[in-house]
Amino acid sequence: MLSSSYKLLNILWNKEIPTLIDFDATGLSNPTCCMCESAFTFSNYKNYINYDFYEEYLKSFLNEYGPISENFIEAL
């Protein structure tokens, strides 16, 4: 079940693979910063950060896409 913050228009399908998008939040930014913000968003539950979820999100991202090429300190 999708979160109520997602609209069906924010889902792109490639055969059986969904990709979540949100063009309301698009812009030029640092990809590392976006990755950390996404990890924060998906690990936040009722104003509490589940650090296990945060860490798992980052590990999954790095496993799928490889090492971060941007300056991490600059992203923060």
C-alpha positions in Angstrom: 0.0 0.0 0.0 1.3 3.4 -0.9 1.7 6.2 1.6 -1.0 8.9 1.3 1.7 11.4 0.3 2.2 9.6 -3.1 -0.1 10.1 -6.0 -0.6 7.6 -8.8 0.8 10.2 -11.1 4.1 10.1 -9.2 4.7 6.4 -10.2 6.5 5.5 -13.4 6.3 1.9 -14.6 8.9 0.1 -16.6 7.1 -3.3 -17.2 6.8 -4.6 -13.6 9.3 -2.2 -12.0 7.8 1.0 -10.4 9.8 4.2 -9.9 8.6 6.9 -7.5 9.0 10.4 -8.7 8.0 13.8 -7.4 8.4 16.7 -9.9 7.2 19.2 -7.2 10.6 18.7 -5.5 12.8 18.7 -8.6 15.8 21.0 -9.0 19.5 21.1 -9.2 21.1 19.6 -6.1 23.9 17.4 -4.8 23.0 13.7 -5.4 24.6 12.7 -2.1 22.5 15.2 -0.2 19.4 13.8 -1.9 20.3 10.3 -1.0 20.7 11.3 2.7 17.4 13.2 2.7 15.7 10.2 1.2 17.2 7.9 3.8 16.0 10.3 6.5 12.5 10.5 5.1 12.1 6.7 4.9 13.5 6.2 8.4 11.4 8.8 10.1 8.5 7.4 12.0 6.3 9.7 14.2 9.2 12.2 14.7 11.6 9.4 15.7 14.5 8.3 13.5 14.9 4.6 13.2 18.7 4.4 12.7 18.5 0.7 11.6 16.2 1.8 8.7 18.5 4.7 7.9 21.6 2.6 7.8 19.8 -0.2 5.7 18.6 2.4 3.2 22.1 3.8 2.7 23.6 0.3 2.5 21.0 -0.8 -0.1 21.7 2.4 -2.1 25.4 1.9 -2.1 25.1 -1.7 -2.9 22.9 -0.9 -6.0 24.7 2.2 -7.3 28.3 1.9 -6.0 30.4 4.4 -4.1 29.6 8.0 -3.7 31.6 10.2 -6.0 30.6 13.6 -4.6 32.3 15.3 -1.7 30.2 14.1 1.2 31.1 17.0 3.5 30.1 19.4 0.8 26.7 17.7 0.5 26.1 18.1 4.2 
